[in-house]
Amino acid sequence: MSTTINLKLPDEVYRRADRLAHLAGRSIDDVLETAIELALAPLTAPADLPAVVEGLSNDQVLALSERRMNATQDQRLSVLLARQQSGALADDERFELTTLMQIYQEGWLRQAQALRESVRRGLQKPLAP
């Protein structure tokens, strides 16, 4: 199911979306739809996440508490963040950076909840007393 809307964009935002669409060989509608979906991607609500983690086995909780972003994504995220800091981030890289930041933040949230659960179960010692 989808809803059709009319959207007024600043000229510069439209130009960036248009440029990205041309580079990716996609329609501007598709690029904007994807950008909005990623920007508004649902995070697991913090209130719901503990219930999900509580249902995992001890091994699964420990594995999740030690999980990291894969090396390729982590390296690319570092490169893009450095380019952003130096002001050299290209328009088409902003989308990629946003996506990788979303992946990083969701992973960090899940890892923190798993660490909390592993401490609660006595599987690990607290990081601080």
N, CA, C and O atoms as CSV, one atom per row, in Angstrom:
chain,resi,resn,atom,element,x,y,z
A,1,MET,N,N,0.842,-1.172,0.000
A,1,MET,CA,C,0.000,0.000,0.000
A,1,MET,C,C,0.889,1.237,0.000
A,1,MET,O,O,1.937,1.249,0.646
A,2,SER,N,N,0.487,2.252,-0.704
A,2,SER,CA,C,1.250,3.495,-0.729
A,2,SER,C,C,0.293,4.671,-0.854
A,2,SER,O,O,-0.864,4.518,-1.247
A,3,THR,N,N,0.795,5.830,-0.516
A,3,THR,CA,C,0.031,7.067,-0.575
A,3,THR,C,C,0.770,8.045,-1.462
A,3,THR,O,O,1.983,8.207,-1.336
A,4,THR,N,N,0.056,8.690,-2.347
A,4,THR,CA,C,0.646,9.695,-3.222
A,4,THR,C,C,0.566,11.049,-2.530
A,4,THR,O,O,-0.470,11.421,-1.981
A,5,ILE,N,N,1.693,11.788,-2.566
A,5,ILE,CA,C,1.723,13.122,-1.966
A,5,ILE,C,C,2.369,14.102,-2.936
A,5,ILE,O,O,3.099,13.710,-3.846
A,6,ASN,N,N,2.090,15.365,-2.725
A,6,ASN,CA,C,2.811,16.435,-3.414
A,6,ASN,C,C,3.794,16.991,-2.410
A,6,ASN,O,O,3.433,17.260,-1.265
A,7,LEU,N,N,5.018,17.164,-2.823
A,7,LEU,CA,C,6.069,17.581,-1.909
A,7,LEU,C,C,6.814,18.765,-2.495
A,7,LEU,O,O,7.274,18.711,-3.636
A,8,LYS,N,N,6.933,19.827,-1.726
A,8,LYS,CA,C,7.671,21.013,-2.164
A,8,LYS,C,C,9.080,20.923,-1.576
A,8,LYS,O,O,9.259,20.904,-0.358
A,9,LEU,N,N,10.075,20.866,-2.462
A,9,LEU,CA,C,11.467,20.735,-2.035
A,9,LEU,C,C,12.246,21.997,-2.362
A,9,LEU,O,O,11.972,22.655,-3.366
A,10,PRO,N,N,13.216,22.338,-1.520
A,10,PRO,CA,C,14.134,23.420,-1.896
A,10,PRO,C,C,14.862,23.025,-3.185
A,10,PRO,O,O,15.131,21.846,-3.415
A,11,ASP,N,N,15.174,24.005,-4.012
A,11,ASP,CA,C,15.826,23.737,-5.298
A,11,ASP,C,C,17.097,22.913,-5.144
A,11,ASP,O,O,17.338,21.992,-5.924
A,12,GLU,N,N,17.906,23.236,-4.152
A,12,GLU,CA,C,19.172,22.526,-3.965
A,12,GLU,C,C,18.936,21.052,-3.635
A,12,GLU,O,O,19.656,20.188,-4.136
A,13,VAL,N,N,17.948,20.756,-2.808
A,13,VAL,CA,C,17.635,19.362,-2.474
A,13,VAL,C,C,17.187,18.621,-3.728
A,13,VAL,O,O,17.588,17.481,-3.962
A,14,TYR,N,N,16.361,19.271,-4.526
A,14,TYR,CA,C,15.903,18.652,-5.770
A,14,TYR,C,C,17.087,18.379,-6.706
A,14,TYR,O,O,17.164,17.310,-7.313
A,15,ARG,N,N,17.998,19.336,-6.822
A,15,ARG,CA,C,19.161,19.153,-7.703
A,15,ARG,C,C,20.023,17.975,-7.240
A,15,ARG,O,O,20.495,17.186,-8.058
A,16,ARG,N,N,20.224,17.863,-5.932
A,16,ARG,CA,C,21.020,16.739,-5.417
A,16,ARG,C,C,20.330,15.411,-5.696
A,16,ARG,O,O,20.976,14.446,-6.103
A,17,ALA,N,N,19.015,15.361,-5.477
A,17,ALA,CA,C,18.260,14.132,-5.744
A,17,ALA,C,C,18.293,13.795,-7.230
A,17,ALA,O,O,18.432,12.632,-7.608
A,18,ASP,N,N,18.166,14.811,-8.061
A,18,ASP,CA,C,18.197,14.609,-9.510
A,18,ASP,C,C,19.564,14.084,-9.949
A,18,ASP,O,O,19.656,13.175,-10.774
A,19,ARG,N,N,20.615,14.662,-9.392
A,19,ARG,CA,C,21.979,14.221,-9.729
A,19,ARG,C,C,22.194,12.768,-9.301
A,19,ARG,O,O,22.747,11.968,-10.056
A,20,LEU,N,N,21.755,12.437,-8.091
A,20,LEU,CA,C,21.890,11.068,-7.601
A,20,LEU,C,C,21.089,10.100,-8.469
A,20,LEU,O,O,21.548,8.994,-8.755
A,21,ALA,N,N,19.905,10.511,-8.883
A,21,ALA,CA,C,19.078,9.663,-9.744
A,21,ALA,C,C,19.793,9.380,-11.062
A,21,ALA,O,O,19.809,8.244,-11.535
A,22,HIS,N,N,20.382,10.416,-11.650
A,22,HIS,CA,C,21.116,10.221,-12.904
A,22,HIS,C,C,22.330,9.312,-12.706
A,22,HIS,O,O,22.590,8.433,-13.528
A,23,LEU,N,N,23.069,9.524,-11.619
A,23,LEU,CA,C,24.246,8.693,-11.353
A,23,LEU,C,C,23.869,7.231,-11.129
A,23,LEU,O,O,24.582,6.321,-11.552
A,24,ALA,N,N,22.734,7.022,-10.457
A,24,ALA,CA,C,22.309,5.660,-10.127
A,24,ALA,C,C,21.460,5.020,-11.220
A,24,ALA,O,O,21.153,3.830,-11.148
A,25,GLY,N,N,21.081,5.795,-12.223
A,25,GLY,CA,C,20.226,5.267,-13.279
A,25,GLY,C,C,18.828,4.942,-12.788
A,25,GLY,O,O,18.196,3.993,-13.253
A,26,ARG,N,N,18.354,5.740,-11.843
A,26,ARG,CA,C,17.026,5.530,-11.254
A,26,ARG,C,C,16.179,6.774,-11.472
A,26,ARG,O,O,16.692,7.832,-11.835
A,27,SER,N,N,14.885,6.636,-11.247
A,27,SER,CA,C,14.009,7.803,-11.353
A,27,SER,C,C,14.173,8.654,-10.102
A,27,SER,O,O,14.531,8.148,-9.039
A,28,ILE,N,N,13.910,9.938,-10.236
A,28,ILE,CA,C,14.013,10.822,-9.077
A,28,ILE,C,C,12.979,10.437,-8.023
A,28,ILE,O,O,13.244,10.549,-6.826
A,29,ASP,N,N,11.800,9.984,-8.459
A,29,ASP,CA,C,10.783,9.531,-7.505
A,29,ASP,C,C,11.318,8.381,-6.653
A,29,ASP,O,O,11.116,8.351,-5.439
A,30,ASP,N,N,11.999,7.440,-7.298
A,30,ASP,CA,C,12.551,6.285,-6.600
A,30,ASP,C,C,13.643,6.703,-5.618
A,30,ASP,O,O,13.699,6.203,-4.494
A,31,VAL,N,N,14.502,7.613,-6.043
A,31,VAL,CA,C,15.577,8.095,-5.169
A,31,VAL,C,C,14.993,8.790,-3.943
A,31,VAL,O,O,15.431,8.538,-2.820
A,32,LEU,N,N,14.016,9.655,-4.148
A,32,LEU,CA,C,13.404,10.371,-3.021
A,32,LEU,C,C,12.653,9.414,-2.098
A,32,LEU,O,O,12.709,9.555,-0.877
A,33,GLU,N,N,11.955,8.447,-2.677
A,33,GLU,CA,C,11.235,7.472,-1.859
A,33,GLU,C,C,12.210,6.682,-0.985
A,33,GLU,O,O,11.966,6.488,0.206
A,34,THR,N,N,13.312,6.230,-1.579
A,34,THR,CA,C,14.316,5.473,-0.830
A,34,THR,C,C,14.953,6.328,0.261
A,34,THR,O,O,15.164,5.859,1.379
A,35,ALA,N,N,15.258,7.578,-0.064
A,35,ALA,CA,C,15.869,8.472,0.925
A,35,ALA,C,C,14.936,8.690,2.112
A,35,ALA,O,O,15.376,8.690,3.261
A,36,ILE,N,N,13.661,8.873,1.833
A,36,ILE,CA,C,12.692,9.077,2.917
A,36,ILE,C,C,12.544,7.803,3.738
A,36,ILE,O,O,12.492,7.858,4.966
A,37,GLU,N,N,12.478,6.658,3.068
A,37,GLU,CA,C,12.375,5.390,3.794
A,37,GLU,C,C,13.562,5.185,4.728
A,37,GLU,O,O,13.390,4.766,5.872
A,38,LEU,N,N,14.758,5.479,4.243
A,38,LEU,CA,C,15.950,5.315,5.079
A,38,LEU,C,C,15.985,6.327,6.209
A,38,LEU,O,O,16.352,5.995,7.337
A,39,ALA,N,N,15.606,7.555,5.911
A,39,ALA,CA,C,15.619,8.592,6.945
A,39,ALA,C,C,14.618,8.284,8.048
A,39,ALA,O,O,14.832,8.644,9.206
A,40,LEU,N,N,13.542,7.628,7.692
A,40,LEU,CA,C,12.494,7.319,8.658
A,40,LEU,C,C,12.439,5.834,8.988
A,40,LEU,O,O,11.418,5.335,9.460
A,41,ALA,N,N,13.544,5.127,8.738
A,41,ALA,CA,C,13.576,3.688,8.998
A,41,ALA,C,C,13.254,3.420,10.457
A,41,ALA,O,O,13.777,4.085,11.351
A,42,PRO,N,N,12.397,2.446,10.690
A,42,PRO,CA,C,11.999,2.188,12.076
A,42,PRO,C,C,13.121,1.536,12.872
A,42,PRO,O,O,13.649,0.491,12.492
A,43,LEU,N,N,13.461,2.155,13.949
A,43,LEU,CA,C,14.338,1.519,14.919
A,43,LEU,C,C,13.457,0.668,15.814
A,43,LEU,O,O,12.298,1.011,16.049
A,44,THR,N,N,13.985,-0.427,16.311
A,44,THR,CA,C,13.230,-1.182,17.282
A,44,THR,C,C,13.057,-0.277,18.488
A,44,THR,O,O,14.037,0.225,19.039
A,45,ALA,N,N,11.835,-0.071,18.893
A,45,ALA,CA,C,11.567,0.844,20.004
A,45,ALA,C,C,12.299,0.359,21.246
A,45,ALA,O,O,12.238,-0.827,21.569
A,46,PRO,N,N,12.997,1.259,21.957
A,46,PRO,CA,C,13.721,0.847,23.153
A,46,PRO,C,C,12.848,0.090,24.144
A,46,PRO,O,O,13.341,-0.798,24.840
A,47,ALA,N,N,11.568,0.419,24.224
A,47,ALA,CA,C,10.679,-0.280,25.147
A,47,ALA,C,C,10.454,-1.727,24.709
A,47,ALA,O,O,10.239,-2.595,25.555
A,48,ASP,N,N,10.500,-2.000,23.412
A,48,ASP,CA,C,10.262,-3.344,22.891
A,48,ASP,C,C,11.526,-4.198,22.850
A,48,ASP,O,O,11.447,-5.422,22.959
A,49,LEU,N,N,12.666,-3.579,22.697
A,49,LEU,CA,C,13.904,-4.319,22.506
A,49,LEU,C,C,14.258,-5.235,23.678
A,49,LEU,O,O,14.670,-6.369,23.435
A,50,PRO,N,N,14.119,-4.809,24.932
A,50,PRO,CA,C,14.458,-5.726,26.025
A,50,PRO,C,C,13.661,-7.024,25.977
A,50,PRO,O,O,14.198,-8.086,26.290
A,51,ALA,N,N,12.396,-6.956,25.592
A,51,ALA,CA,C,11.585,-8.170,25.509
A,51,ALA,C,C,12.132,-9.111,24.447
A,51,ALA,O,O,12.131,-10.327,24.635
A,52,VAL,N,N,12.595,-8.562,23.343
A,52,VAL,CA,C,13.174,-9.379,22.276
A,52,VAL,C,C,14.462,-10.029,22.765
A,52,VAL,O,O,14.669,-11.226,22.565
A,53,VAL,N,N,15.318,-9.259,23.397
A,53,VAL,CA,C,16.603,-9.773,23.880
A,53,VAL,C,C,16.389,-10.788,24.998
A,53,VAL,O,O,17.117,-11.778,25.075
A,54,GLU,N,N,15.410,-10.563,25.860
A,54,GLU,CA,C,15.131,-11.497,26.952
A,54,GLU,C,C,14.749,-12.879,26.439
A,54,GLU,O,O,14.964,-13.877,27.128
A,55,GLY,N,N,14.188,-12.947,25.246
A,55,GLY,CA,C,13.771,-14.225,24.681
A,55,GLY,C,C,14.894,-15.018,24.030
A,55,GLY,O,O,14.675,-16.144,23.584
A,56,LEU,N,N,16.082,-14.452,23.969
A,56,LEU,CA,C,17.215,-15.133,23.340
A,56,LEU,C,C,17.884,-16.097,24.316
A,56,LEU,O,O,17.789,-15.932,25.532
A,57,SER,N,N,18.557,-17.101,23.769
A,57,SER,CA,C,19.327,-18.024,24.606
A,57,SER,C,C,20.562,-17.298,25.141
A,57,SER,O,O,20.916,-16.224,24.654
A,58,ASN,N,N,21.210,-17.885,26.136
A,58,ASN,CA,C,22.429,-17.284,26.687
A,58,ASN,C,C,23.491,-17.089,25.608
A,58,ASN,O,O,24.127,-16.037,25.541
A,59,ASP,N,N,23.681,-18.099,24.768
A,59,ASP,CA,C,24.677,-17.989,23.694
A,59,ASP,C,C,24.334,-16.865,22.725
A,59,ASP,O,O,25.217,-16.132,22.281
A,60,GLN,N,N,23.056,-16.729,22.400
A,60,GLN,CA,C,22.635,-15.668,21.487
A,60,GLN,C,C,22.837,-14.288,22.109
A,60,GLN,O,O,23.257,-13.352,21.429
A,61,VAL,N,N,22.540,-14.165,23.392
A,61,VAL,CA,C,22.730,-12.886,24.089
A,61,VAL,C,C,24.207,-12.514,24.102
A,61,VAL,O,O,24.562,-11.367,23.826
A,62,LEU,N,N,25.065,-13.470,24.418
A,62,LEU,CA,C,26.506,-13.194,24.436
A,62,LEU,C,C,27.018,-12.826,23.048
A,62,LEU,O,O,27.812,-11.897,22.901
A,63,ALA,N,N,26.567,-13.547,22.042
A,63,ALA,CA,C,26.997,-13.241,20.669
A,63,ALA,C,C,26.544,-11.841,20.269
A,63,ALA,O,O,27.306,-11.096,19.652
A,64,LEU,N,N,25.318,-11.481,20.614
A,64,LEU,CA,C,24.804,-10.157,20.271
A,64,LEU,C,C,25.541,-9.060,21.037
A,64,LEU,O,O,25.748,-7.969,20.506
A,65,SER,N,N,25.938,-9.339,22.275
A,65,SER,CA,C,26.645,-8.327,23.069
A,65,SER,C,C,28.056,-8.058,22.536
A,65,SER,O,O,28.648,-7.022,22.837
A,66,GLU,N,N,28.588,-8.988,21.750
A,66,GLU,CA,C,29.933,-8.834,21.187
A,66,GLU,C,C,29.915,-8.525,19.690
A,66,GLU,O,O,30.968,-8.409,19.065
A,67,ARG,N,N,28.739,-8.394,19.129
A,67,ARG,CA,C,28.607,-8.187,17.679
A,67,ARG,C,C,29.111,-6.804,17.274
A,67,ARG,O,O,28.927,-5.821,17.991
A,68,ARG,N,N,29.739,-6.756,16.127
A,68,ARG,CA,C,30.270,-5.507,15.571
A,68,ARG,C,C,29.771,-5.347,14.138
A,68,ARG,O,O,29.344,-6.310,13.501
A,69,MET,N,N,29.835,-4.125,13.652
A,69,MET,CA,C,29.532,-3.850,12.248
A,69,MET,C,C,30.566,-4.598,11.408
A,69,MET,O,O,31.723,-4.709,11.812
A,70,ASN,N,N,30.162,-5.112,10.243
A,70,ASN,CA,C,31.146,-5.856,9.454
A,70,ASN,C,C,32.277,-4.918,9.017
A,70,ASN,O,O,32.091,-3.708,8.892
A,71,ALA,N,N,33.433,-5.503,8.793
A,71,ALA,CA,C,34.655,-4.726,8.551
A,71,ALA,C,C,34.551,-3.806,7.339
A,71,ALA,O,O,35.041,-2.677,7.373
A,72,THR,N,N,33.923,-4.278,6.277
A,72,THR,CA,C,33.796,-3.457,5.069
A,72,THR,C,C,32.939,-2.225,5.332
A,72,THR,O,O,33.300,-1.115,4.942
A,73,GLN,N,N,31.798,-2.428,5.999
A,73,GLN,CA,C,30.923,-1.302,6.322
A,73,GLN,C,C,31.609,-0.341,7.286
A,73,GLN,O,O,31.512,0.876,7.133
A,74,ASP,N,N,32.300,-0.893,8.278
A,74,ASP,CA,C,32.981,-0.060,9.264
A,74,ASP,C,C,34.063,0.795,8.611
A,74,ASP,O,O,34.195,1.980,8.917
A,75,GLN,N,N,34.822,0.199,7.724
A,75,GLN,CA,C,35.879,0.940,7.033
A,75,GLN,C,C,35.280,2.036,6.152
A,75,GLN,O,O,35.779,3.161,6.129
A,76,ARG,N,N,34.220,1.710,5.436
A,76,ARG,CA,C,33.582,2.705,4.559
A,76,ARG,C,C,32.985,3.833,5.388
A,76,ARG,O,O,33.072,4.999,5.002
A,77,LEU,N,N,32.378,3.498,6.527
A,77,LEU,CA,C,31.824,4.521,7.414
A,77,LEU,C,C,32.923,5.464,7.880
A,77,LEU,O,O,32.724,6.679,7.907
A,78,SER,N,N,34.069,4.928,8.244
A,78,SER,CA,C,35.197,5.762,8.677
A,78,SER,C,C,35.656,6.704,7.571
A,78,SER,O,O,35.926,7.880,7.816
A,79,VAL,N,N,35.741,6.179,6.352
A,79,VAL,CA,C,36.152,7.003,5.207
A,79,VAL,C,C,35.154,8.136,4.983
A,79,VAL,O,O,35.542,9.292,4.813
A,80,LEU,N,N,33.870,7.795,4.986
A,80,LEU,CA,C,32.842,8.814,4.736
A,80,LEU,C,C,32.795,9.856,5.848
A,80,LEU,O,O,32.603,11.042,5.577
A,81,LEU,N,N,32.969,9.430,7.089
A,81,LEU,CA,C,32.986,10.387,8.201
A,81,LEU,C,C,34.183,11.329,8.090
A,81,LEU,O,O,34.063,12.524,8.360
A,82,ALA,N,N,35.328,10.794,7.696
A,82,ALA,CA,C,36.516,11.638,7.511
A,82,ALA,C,C,36.290,12.639,6.385
A,82,ALA,O,O,36.664,13.806,6.500
A,83,ARG,N,N,35.678,12.182,5.297
A,83,ARG,CA,C,35.386,13.085,4.178
A,83,ARG,C,C,34.389,14.167,4.603
A,83,ARG,O,O,34.500,15.322,4.192
A,84,GLN,N,N,33.423,13.780,5.422
A,84,GLN,CA,C,32.450,14.767,5.905
A,84,GLN,C,C,33.139,15.812,6.783
A,84,GLN,O,O,32.875,17.008,6.663
A,85,GLN,N,N,34.014,15.351,7.656
A,85,GLN,CA,C,34.741,16.260,8.553
A,85,GLN,C,C,35.592,17.254,7.781
A,85,GLN,O,O,35.720,18.412,8.180
A,86,SER,N,N,36.172,16.807,6.683
A,86,SER,CA,C,37.040,17.684,5.893
A,86,SER,C,C,36.261,18.513,4.876
A,86,SER,O,O,36.837,19.319,4.146
A,87,GLY,N,N,34.945,18.307,4.838
A,87,GLY,CA,C,34.119,19.064,3.902
A,87,GLY,C,C,34.200,18.555,2.478
A,87,GLY,O,O,33.815,19.261,1.546
A,88,ALA,N,N,34.698,17.332,2.293
A,88,ALA,CA,C,34.894,16.792,0.948
A,88,ALA,C,C,33.876,15.711,0.592
A,88,ALA,O,O,34.059,14.991,-0.390
A,89,LEU,N,N,32.812,15.593,1.374
A,89,LEU,CA,C,31.810,14.565,1.111
A,89,LEU,C,C,30.965,14.957,-0.094
A,89,LEU,O,O,30.362,16.030,-0.114
A,90,ALA,N,N,30.925,14.091,-1.091
A,90,ALA,CA,C,30.138,14.348,-2.303
A,90,ALA,C,C,28.656,14.147,-2.004
A,90,ALA,O,O,28.289,13.420,-1.081
A,91,ASP,N,N,27.822,14.793,-2.788
A,91,ASP,CA,C,26.378,14.698,-2.584
A,91,ASP,C,C,25.892,13.255,-2.601
A,91,ASP,O,O,25.069,12.870,-1.772
A,92,ASP,N,N,26.389,12.461,-3.530
A,92,ASP,CA,C,25.937,11.078,-3.625
A,92,ASP,C,C,26.460,10.211,-2.475
A,92,ASP,O,O,25.944,9.115,-2.253
A,93,GLU,N,N,27.467,10.678,-1.745
A,93,GLU,CA,C,27.986,9.936,-0.597
A,93,GLU,C,C,27.176,10.211,0.669
A,93,GLU,O,O,27.230,9.425,1.616
A,94,ARG,N,N,26.439,11.293,0.698
A,94,ARG,CA,C,25.619,11.620,1.876
A,94,ARG,C,C,24.591,10.527,2.150
A,94,ARG,O,O,24.369,10.140,3.297
A,95,PHE,N,N,23.977,10.044,1.098
A,95,PHE,CA,C,22.984,8.985,1.207
A,95,PHE,C,C,23.612,7.726,1.800
A,95,PHE,O,O,23.042,7.098,2.691
A,96,GLU,N,N,24.779,7.368,1.302
A,96,GLU,CA,C,25.489,6.192,1.799
A,96,GLU,C,C,25.876,6.376,3.261
A,96,GLU,O,O,25.749,5.446,4.057
A,97,LEU,N,N,26.344,7.560,3.619
A,97,LEU,CA,C,26.714,7.843,5.005
A,97,LEU,C,C,25.502,7.717,5.922
A,97,LEU,O,O,25.602,7.131,7.000
A,98,THR,N,N,24.376,8.253,5.513
A,98,THR,CA,C,23.153,8.162,6.315
A,98,THR,C,C,22.761,6.703,6.534
A,98,THR,O,O,22.384,6.316,7.641
A,99,THR,N,N,22.849,5.915,5.499
A,99,THR,CA,C,22.506,4.495,5.597
A,99,THR,C,C,23.439,3.768,6.562
A,99,THR,O,O,22.982,3.011,7.418
A,100,LEU,N,N,24.734,3.995,6.426
A,100,LEU,CA,C,25.698,3.334,7.307
A,100,LEU,C,C,25.553,3.796,8.755
A,100,LEU,O,O,25.730,2.999,9.676
A,101,MET,N,N,25.236,5.059,8.963
A,101,MET,CA,C,25.015,5.553,10.329
A,101,MET,C,C,23.792,4.875,10.947
A,101,MET,O,O,23.803,4.547,12.133
A,102,GLN,N,N,22.756,4.667,10.170
A,102,GLN,CA,C,21.555,3.975,10.652
A,102,GLN,C,C,21.902,2.545,11.069
A,102,GLN,O,O,21.485,2.085,12.131
A,103,ILE,N,N,22.662,1.852,10.234
A,103,ILE,CA,C,23.084,0.485,10.548
A,103,ILE,C,C,23.913,0.476,11.832
A,103,ILE,O,O,23.713,-0.375,12.698
A,104,TYR,N,N,24.839,1.421,11.952
A,104,TYR,CA,C,25.695,1.512,13.136
A,104,TYR,C,C,24.864,1.754,14.396
A,104,TYR,O,O,25.059,1.080,15.408
A,105,GLN,N,N,23.941,2.709,14.337
A,105,GLN,CA,C,23.143,3.061,15.511
A,105,GLN,C,C,22.235,1.920,15.954
A,105,GLN,O,O,22.099,1.664,17.150
A,106,GLU,N,N,21.617,1.238,15.002
A,106,GLU,CA,C,20.770,0.101,15.356
A,106,GLU,C,C,21.601,-1.015,15.984
A,106,GLU,O,O,21.182,-1.625,16.968
A,107,GLY,N,N,22.765,-1.278,15.424
A,107,GLY,CA,C,23.641,-2.305,15.978
A,107,GLY,C,C,24.115,-1.957,17.380
A,107,GLY,O,O,24.172,-2.817,18.258
A,108,TRP,N,N,24.451,-0.696,17.580
A,108,TRP,CA,C,24.902,-0.243,18.896
A,108,TRP,C,C,23.796,-0.402,19.934
A,108,TRP,O,O,24.057,-0.833,21.058
A,109,LEU,N,N,22.562,-0.057,19.564
A,109,LEU,CA,C,21.429,-0.190,20.476
A,109,LEU,C,C,21.203,-1.653,20.846
A,109,LEU,O,O,21.010,-1.975,22.018
A,110,ARG,N,N,21.226,-2.526,19.863
A,110,ARG,CA,C,21.033,-3.960,20.132
A,110,ARG,C,C,22.173,-4.519,20.988
A,110,ARG,O,O,21.942,-5.328,21.887
A,111,GLN,N,N,23.381,-4.088,20.709
A,111,GLN,CA,C,24.528,-4.558,21.479
A,111,GLN,C,C,24.408,-4.118,22.942
A,111,GLN,O,O,24.673,-4.908,23.849
A,112,ALA,N,N,24.015,-2.881,23.171
A,112,ALA,CA,C,23.861,-2.367,24.538
A,112,ALA,C,C,22.793,-3.143,25.301
A,112,ALA,O,O,22.978,-3.476,26.471
A,113,GLN,N,N,21.679,-3.430,24.639
A,113,GLN,CA,C,20.613,-4.188,25.301
A,113,GLN,C,C,21.068,-5.611,25.611
A,113,GLN,O,O,20.747,-6.150,26.669
A,114,ALA,N,N,21.809,-6.214,24.698
A,114,ALA,CA,C,22.310,-7.572,24.925
A,114,ALA,C,C,23.325,-7.587,26.063
A,114,ALA,O,O,23.334,-8.515,26.873
A,115,LEU,N,N,24.169,-6.581,26.129
A,115,LEU,CA,C,25.136,-6.493,27.224
A,115,LEU,C,C,24.411,-6.362,28.561
A,115,LEU,O,O,24.775,-7.007,29.544
A,116,ARG,N,N,23.395,-5.530,28.582
A,116,ARG,CA,C,22.597,-5.358,29.806
A,116,ARG,C,C,21.978,-6.694,30.226
A,116,ARG,O,O,22.015,-7.062,31.400
A,117,GLU,N,N,21.416,-7.408,29.262
A,117,GLU,CA,C,20.783,-8.700,29.555
A,117,GLU,C,C,21.810,-9.728,30.004
A,117,GLU,O,O,21.527,-10.527,30.897
A,118,SER,N,N,22.992,-9.727,29.407
A,118,SER,CA,C,24.018,-10.698,29.805
A,118,SER,C,C,24.494,-10.434,31.233
A,118,SER,O,O,24.802,-11.371,31.970
A,119,VAL,N,N,24.553,-9.176,31.621
A,119,VAL,CA,C,24.915,-8.838,33.006
A,119,VAL,C,C,23.790,-9.269,33.946
A,119,VAL,O,O,24.051,-9.825,35.013
A,120,ARG,N,N,22.546,-9.015,33.553
A,120,ARG,CA,C,21.396,-9.392,34.385
A,120,ARG,C,C,21.370,-10.904,34.626
A,120,ARG,O,O,21.017,-11.356,35.715
A,121,ARG,N,N,21.741,-11.678,33.612
A,121,ARG,CA,C,21.750,-13.139,33.733
A,121,ARG,C,C,23.005,-13.665,34.427
A,121,ARG,O,O,23.103,-14.861,34.702
A,122,GLY,N,N,23.955,-12.793,34.710
A,122,GLY,CA,C,25.196,-13.221,35.339
A,122,GLY,C,C,26.180,-13.844,34.364
A,122,GLY,O,O,27.110,-14.536,34.780
A,123,LEU,N,N,25.989,-13.609,33.080
A,123,LEU,CA,C,26.882,-14.166,32.063
A,123,LEU,C,C,28.153,-13.338,31.916
A,123,LEU,O,O,29.195,-13.849,31.506
A,124,GLN,N,N,28.059,-12.064,32.252
A,124,GLN,CA,C,29.200,-11.144,32.191
A,124,GLN,C,C,29.144,-10.251,33.420
A,124,GLN,O,O,28.088,-10.046,34.018
A,125,LYS,N,N,30.302,-9.728,33.778
A,125,LYS,CA,C,30.351,-8.766,34.874
A,125,LYS,C,C,30.002,-7.385,34.326
A,125,LYS,O,O,30.243,-7.109,33.151
A,126,PRO,N,N,29.439,-6.514,35.163
A,126,PRO,CA,C,29.150,-5.144,34.709
A,126,PRO,C,C,30.439,-4.432,34.307
A,126,PRO,O,O,31.506,-4.704,34.858
A,127,LEU,N,N,30.333,-3.527,33.351
A,127,LEU,CA,C,31.502,-2.755,32.927
A,127,LEU,C,C,31.967,-1.819,34.033
A,127,LEU,O,O,33.161,-1.550,34.168
A,128,ALA,N,N,31.029,-1.330,34.816
A,128,ALA,CA,C,31.353,-0.447,35.947
A,128,ALA,C,C,30.490,-0.883,37.127
A,128,ALA,O,O,29.335,-1.270,36.944
A,129,PRO,N,N,31.048,-0.823,38.340
A,129,PRO,CA,C,30.275,-1.255,39.516
A,129,PRO,C,C,29.094,-0.361,39.807
A,129,PRO,O,O,28.357,-0.602,40.763
